[in-house]
């Protein structure tokens, strides 16, 4: 996700398989528009935990055979450098899990991860296209320190910053937006508060082939074509208070426009976050919706409404526990309805079900965060293994 301090690198019963495969399974984003128009969700829509025991989950997608697949950044990796708060740890604790049965089944493991001061980051964005899963990795080769063992660094840079194609139980980089974004920030140091840096975070399929993604550290929207060429499409501007946008979600709308949500840098208020709309034909970027708190997921539902996952409701950083929710925006009237109020803990991601329900990842990071990094790697009320998938509706 994003680092909690800087927002850079953050950042009840289990249902049976039939609750997910067939009934709830369905497309999100543009494809969901063709799936019919279920009713709008209401503020009292049921909230159900459909999978638990996940290792810091991030993104969700309907994968092969309609199975629900989740990316996990994992637990704290074993190789650490530094002492105290600046401690950083590196390894391969990330994974992809099939949670269609309610119990996580790891279908890919050994994905690169990084404990950075207060939390683990790694396998972030996730999408399914042309019969393959694709996962987006954090960071970049340029940000991997020389102070770790050379053989470990050599392995890490094959994944860090990469768009990874899943074949069977293995992955291979088909593009490296982390590298491109880092170099872009190096050439535009005046536009960011701590450039150069990169953290590819959210991913979606591009109509006609390729992908869109946002980078939460370089604050840009990218496209990746079929050949793996990465293009920076737009810089996401700083907030009204002068902190970085930290884009955290991306979705394609029924009009083929690209919608980008931001968690915002710190400090920010409970109404600072915006959703931007990018026109791929003209290259224009405009504010589409505003007044949100710490956006950590977004997308279109099967009913045509737009949904915003809020990591917490007090702005970023949270003033207490990160109690979040999901905001539904009626596609006809623009009316907003808050879903799962007070029932979500540090939620991220978004996925639409064909039946009108929606899914988010919950308990996505160790908590509480603390100022002593070694303690943060193990001591928490919410551990790295307490992640959930929650169904609303």
N, C-alpha and C positions, 0 to 999 in steps of 0.2 A: 504494500500500500504506500505509505509515506512515513517519514520519520515523524513521530508524534510531536516532538518539540518544534520542529521546523515545518511540519506537514509536507516534507519533501519525499520521503520514502515510505510512508504508510502506504500506511497510513495502513412435555407430557407424553405421551406415548408415541411410539414409532409406528408409522403407517405401514401397511403391507404393500407389496410390490404393485398391486392393482391400483393403489391410490395414486401412483405416479405414472405407470406405463399404461397408455391408452386413454385413461380418464383425464388426467391432468396434463399429459404430455402434449406439447404443441409448439408452434413457432413463436418467436418474439420478433420485435421490430417490424420491418416491412412485410415479412411473410405472414405475420399475424393478422394483417388487414384482410387477407383473403379467407380467413378461417371463420367468418361469421361475426355477428355482433352480439355477444352476450351482454347481459345487463351490467350497469355500473356497479362497482362495489360500494358498500356503505360503511360508515364509521364503526358499526358494530359487527362487521364481517368477521367470521371466526378466524382465529390465529392458531395454527397447528404445527407442532414440531414433527416433521416427516423424516428427519435423519439426524443423528447425533454422533458424537465421537470423532468429529472432523478436526484435522490439524490446521487450525487457522485458515478457514476457507475464505475465498475471495470472489470468484466469478462462477456463473452457472450457465449451462447450455443443454439443450436437447440434442443428444448425440445419436449414434447408431441405434436403430430399432426403437427410437423414441426414449432411450434411457436418459436419466438425469445425471449429468456429469458435472463435477465440481473441481475447480483448481484449489490446491492447498499449498500455502507457502511453507508449512511444516513447523517443526520445533527448532530450537536454537541449534545451529550446526556446531561441530566439535572444535574446530580450529580457530582460536581467538588470538587477537593481537591487541595490545594496549592494556591499560588498567583504569579502574574507576569508570566514570560515565562515558569516556570516549571509546570504551571497549567495542571492538567489532569482531564478529565471528563469521566463518565461511565454511560452506560445505554443500551437501546435496540432500537436503531433508524435504524438499518439495515433492509433490505428487499430483496425480489426477485420480479422482475416486468416482466410481459408479455407485450412486446412493439409491438406485431404483428400488432396492429391497428394503430400504430403511437403515441398513447396516452398510457402512462404507466398504467397498471392495476396491483396492488400489489396482488400477489398470496400467498406470505408468508411475514409476518412482525414480528416485535419483535425479530430481530436477534441482538446479542450482538455487541456493538460498543464501541469505545474508542477515545476520543479526546486527542491526545498526543502532546502537545506543539504547533503544527502548523496545524494539519489536523486530520480528522476523519479516523479511520481504523476500520475494522470489517469483514464483509462478503466479502471474496476475491475471491478465485478460485471457478469455477463452471463447472460441467460436467453433462452429462446425460447418464445413463447406466441401462440396464435391466428394463426399464420402470420407472425409478426414477431419479429425480434431486438430485445432491449431491453438497453441498456448504462447503467451507473450511473457518474456522474462524481464526482470528488473535490471537496472544499471547499464553498464557498458564495459568493454575491455579496458578503456582508458581509466576507469575508476577503480580497477582491481589493484590492490597495493602490491608492491614488490616484497613486502615484509612477510608474506605467507610463503610456504614451501613452493618451489618453482613448479613441481609436478601438479600441485593442486591448482595453482594459478592457470597453468596451461589447460587444465580440464574446465575450469570455471569459465574462461573466456570463450569456450566453444558454445556456451549458452547465454551468458550475461548479455542483456540487451537484444537478444534474438527473438525472432518470430519462428517458433519451432513447429514443425509438422510432425504429427504423431503417426507412426506406421507400426502396427502391432503394439509392442510394449516399449518401443524405442522412439527417440526424437532426433530430428535433424534440423538445423537452422536453414531456412530458405531466404531469410533477409535479416539485416541487423539494424533496426531503427534506432537502437540505443547508441550505436556508433555514429550514425548520421546525425542524430539529435545533439549528441555531445559536441560534435564538430560545428554544428549550427550555433550552439550557444557560445562556443569559443570565438566565433566570428561576430556575435551580437551581445557582447558582455554588458552593454549598457541597458539591455532590456530586462535582465533578471537580477535578483538580489544576491545570488551566490553562483552565478555562471563561472566556468563551464560545468555542466552536470546533465545527467539524463536519467529518467526512470520510466520507460515505457509501461503503461499501466492498463488501459482499457482497450478492447479490441472488438470490432464487428466486421461482418462480411460486407463487401462493396458490391452493389448491383452490377452485374455484367462481369464480375471477376475481380479478384484482389481484395484488399482490406482497407479499412480506416482504423486509426488508432490515435490515442492521445497520450502524451508524455507528461507525467505529473511533476517532473522536475524542470524540464526545458520549457514547459507551458506552450506546447504546440500541438496542432492537429496535423497528422501525417496521412498519406496514402501509400499503399504498397501495391505495385502492379503484379501481374501474373508472373513476371520474370524476376521478382524480388527487388525491383528498384524502389527505393524509398524517396518520397518527395515531401518536403515540409510545405503544407498548404496554407497554414495561417498561424500566427502568434495569437494566443489568448491573452488579452490585456490584463493589466493589474486591476485590483479592486479600487473602489473609491477611496480607500484608506491607504493605498499605495503598496499593499502586499501582493504577492504573486497569486495568480489564479488557481494554480494546482488543479488542472483538469483531471477528473476522476471517472468520467463515464462518457460513452459515445454510442449513438444510435442513429440508424437511418430511418427517416420518416416515409410515409406513403407518397410524399411529393419528391422523394429522392434527396431531399435536403439532409444535412448531417447535423445532429443535435448533440451538443457538448455541455455537460454539467461540471461544476467546479466545487471542490471542498473548501478552497481559499486558504491562503497562508494565515499565520497567526500575527496579531490577534484579529479576530473578525467577529461580527455580531451574529445574532440569530436570524438576520434577514439579509446578510451580505451576499450569499451565493446566488449565482445566476445560471440560466440555461441559455446558451448561445445557439444560433442557427447559422449554418454555413451553406451557402449556395454553390454547389459544385460547378455550375455553368458560368457564373460570374465571378466567383472567388470572394464574394462579399461575406462578411461576418457581422451579425447583428445580435443584439440582446433580444431573445424571444420571450423569456419569462424571468422574473426576479423575485426576491423576497424569501429565499430559502436559507436553511441552515445546513452547512457542511454536507453538501451533496456527495454521496458515495456510490450511487448507482442510478441508472435511468433507462427508459425504453418505452415502447408502445405496447399496449395490451391488445388482446384479441377484440376488445370492444372499441378500439380506436383511441382510447384515452391515453394520455401520457402520464408516466409514473416517475416520481423522484424519490429515491431512497435517501433519507437524511441520517447521517452517522450519529448525530445527536441533535438536540433541539435548542441548544444554548449558544451556538456558534463554535468556532474553533480557535483555541483549544476548548474542550468541554470544561465547564465550571465545576462539574462533579462527575459522577458516573456517566458514560456516554449512552444515554437513553435516547434511542432514535425512533423513527417511524417511516411511513411511506405516504407521500402526498399524491393523490389522484387528481389529474386535471381533465375535466370533461372536454372532449374534443369538439363539442357543439357550442357550449356556453362559456367555457373557461372556468367554470366553478371548481373550487378546490375542496377535496374531502380528505381529511387525515385518517389514515388507516393504521391499525395496530398501535394506537397511542399508548405510550407507557409500557409496551409489551416487548420491545426489541432492545437488544444490548449491542451497541457498536455494529449495526447492520451494514452490509455492503452488497453491491451487485443488484441485478434485477433480471427476472425471467418471467415471461408470460406463458400461462397455460391456455390451451385451446378452449377450455370451459369458462374462461373469464377470471380464473384465479391467478394469483401472481406468487412468485417465490423470491426470497432473498436469503442471503447468508447471514447468520447471526452468531454472536460471540466470536468475532473474527480475530481478536487479538488478545494477548495476555493483559490482564488488568488486575490491580491498578498498575499504571506506569509509575516509575520511581526515578530518583536521581542517582542511584547507585547501580550502574549497569550489571555488575555480576549478580546482584540480587534479582534484577529483572529477568535474568535468564532462567530462573527456576521458581521464584516465589511470587505467587499470584492467586487471587481469588478465582479468576478465570484463567485456566491454564491453556497451553497451546493445543491441548487435545479436547477441549470442551466445545468446539465449534458445532453449529447446527445449521440445518436448512429448514426454513419456516415457510409454510404455505398460508396465504391470506385469501380467504374466500372459499 
